[in-house]
């Protein structure tokens, strides 16, 4: 799938704003229950874990990340975001939110993924070979080459992934408050 560059550039600039609008939609449309929270929040936490693991391996624009989750999927941050969003949609128990999240991923995040991969291809000559070996968004299972580099907390902090953790905690707290009152 290929998106026109002006469109992809525009949605890349708007994705943070879109995130805040989605948070508002969650507050308004969610109708969680204890069972939906018990199902959805662990899925969301798994997505958040994937994002954190990826952030601890990512040195943006300095090195092509190919270790840790990057050995299984080229875009683990976005795969983690999609997983976390799916978990929150399950927890929220709302088809409207599920449809909005799916549309947002298709219309906002997929073009951004494409832009970022084009950037990586220009920056790192080895990206094309990497892209041939590793799937874009759905992690490959099974054996992968031994990891050469380990997770680094300094990278997690530098990449400010703690902001996603804070957002998840706030969202989970709101959903729990709505679902358990």
C-alpha positions in Angstrom: 0.0 0.0 0.0 1.4 3.4 -0.9 0.2 6.8 0.2 0.7 10.1 -1.5 3.6 11.9 0.3 1.7 15.1 1.0 -1.0 13.1 2.8 1.5 11.0 4.7 3.4 14.1 5.8 0.2 15.8 7.0 -1.0 12.8 9.1 2.6 12.4 10.5 2.3 15.9 11.8 -1.2 15.4 13.2 -0.7 12.0 14.9 -0.2 13.5 18.4 -3.3 15.6 18.0 -5.2 12.5 16.8 -4.0 10.7 19.9 -5.5 13.3 22.1 -8.8 13.2 20.2 -8.8 9.4 20.6 -8.3 9.8 24.3 -11.4 12.0 24.5 -13.4 9.5 22.5 -12.4 6.8 25.0 -13.6 8.9 27.8 -16.9 9.5 26.1 -17.7 6.2 24.4 -16.2 3.6 26.6 -18.5 1.3 28.6 -16.2 -1.0 30.4 -17.2 -3.9 32.6 -15.1 -6.0 34.9 -14.9 -8.8 32.4 -13.9 -6.5 29.5 -11.2 -4.9 31.7 -9.9 -8.4 32.7 -9.6 -9.3 29.0 -8.5 -6.0 27.5 -6.0 -4.5 29.9 -3.5 -7.5 29.8 -3.6 -7.2 25.9 -2.9 -3.5 26.2 -0.1 -4.1 28.7 1.4 -6.6 26.2 1.4 -3.9 23.5 3.0 -1.5 26.0 5.7 -4.1 26.9 6.5 -4.5 23.1 6.9 -0.7 22.8 9.1 -0.5 25.8 11.3 -3.4 24.6 11.6 -1.7 21.2 12.5 1.7 22.7 15.3 0.1 24.7 16.9 -1.1 21.4 16.4 2.0 19.3 19.1 4.6 18.5 17.1 6.8 16.2 18.9 7.8 13.0 22.3 6.5 14.3 21.9 2.8 13.7 19.4 0.4 12.1 17.8 -1.5 14.9 17.8 -5.2 14.2 18.0 -6.7 17.7 15.4 -7.5 20.3 12.0 -7.1 18.8 13.4 -5.6 15.6 14.7 -9.1 14.8 11.0 -10.2 14.6 9.2 -7.2 13.2 10.5 -4.0 11.5 8.1 -1.7 13.3 7.6 -3.0 16.9 6.7 0.4 18.2 3.7 0.6 15.9 2.9 -3.1 16.4 2.9 -2.4 20.1 0.7 0.6 19.6 -1.8 -1.5 17.6 -1.8 -4.2 20.3 -2.2 -1.7 23.1 -5.1 0.0 21.2 -6.8 -3.3 20.6 -6.5 -4.1 24.2 -8.0 -0.8 25.3 -10.8 -1.2 22.7 -11.6 -4.6 24.3 -11.5 -3.1 27.7 -13.7 -0.2 26.6 -16.3 -2.5 25.2 -17.3 -0.2 22.3 -17.7 -1.0 18.7 -17.5 2.7 17.8 -14.1 3.0 19.5 -12.9 -0.2 17.8 -13.9 1.2 14.4 -12.3 4.5 15.1 -9.1 2.9 16.2 -9.0 0.7 13.1 -9.6 3.6 10.8 -7.0 5.7 12.6 -4.4 2.9 12.2 -5.2 2.5 8.5 -5.4 6.3 7.7 -2.8 7.7 10.1 -0.3 5.1 11.3 0.2 3.1 8.1 1.2 6.2 6.1 3.6 7.2 8.9 5.1 3.7 8.9 5.7 4.0 5.1 7.3 7.4 5.5 9.6 6.2 8.3 10.7 3.2 6.2 11.5 5.4 3.3 13.6 7.5 5.6 15.4 4.4 7.0 16.1 3.2 3.4 17.7 6.5 2.6 19.7 6.6 5.8 20.9 2.9 6.0 21.9 1.0 2.9 21.3 -2.3 4.7 17.6 -1.5 5.2 16.5 -3.2 2.0 18.0 -6.5 3.0 16.6 -6.1 6.5 13.1 -5.4 5.0 13.3 -8.5 2.9 14.0 -10.7 6.0 11.7 -9.1 8.6 8.0 -8.5 8.3 6.6 -4.9 8.6 4.0 -5.2 11.3 3.1 -8.8 12.2 6.0 -10.3 14.2 7.5 -13.5 12.8 7.5 -16.4 15.2 10.1 -19.1 15.6 13.9 -18.9 15.7 15.7 -15.7 14.9 19.4 -15.0 14.9 21.0 -14.5 18.4 20.6 -10.9 19.5 23.9 -8.9 19.4 22.7 -6.0 21.6 20.8 -6.0 24.8 17.9 -3.8 26.0 19.2 -0.5 27.5 17.3 1.6 30.0 19.1 4.7 28.8 17.6 4.3 25.4 14.2 3.6 26.9 14.5 6.9 28.7 16.0 8.9 25.8 13.2 7.7 23.6 10.7 8.9 26.3 8.8 5.7 26.2 7.8 6.4 29.8 5.2 8.8 28.3 3.4 5.8 26.8 3.5 4.1 30.1 2.0 7.2 31.8 -0.7 7.3 29.1 -1.5 3.7 29.6 -1.8 4.0 33.4 -4.1 7.0 33.0 -6.3 5.3 30.4 -6.5 2.1 32.4 -7.4 4.1 35.6 -10.2 5.9 33.8 -11.5 2.7 32.3 -11.3 0.9 35.7 -13.1 3.9 37.3 -15.9 3.8 34.7 -16.1 0.0 34.8 -16.0 -0.6 38.5 -18.3 2.1 39.8 
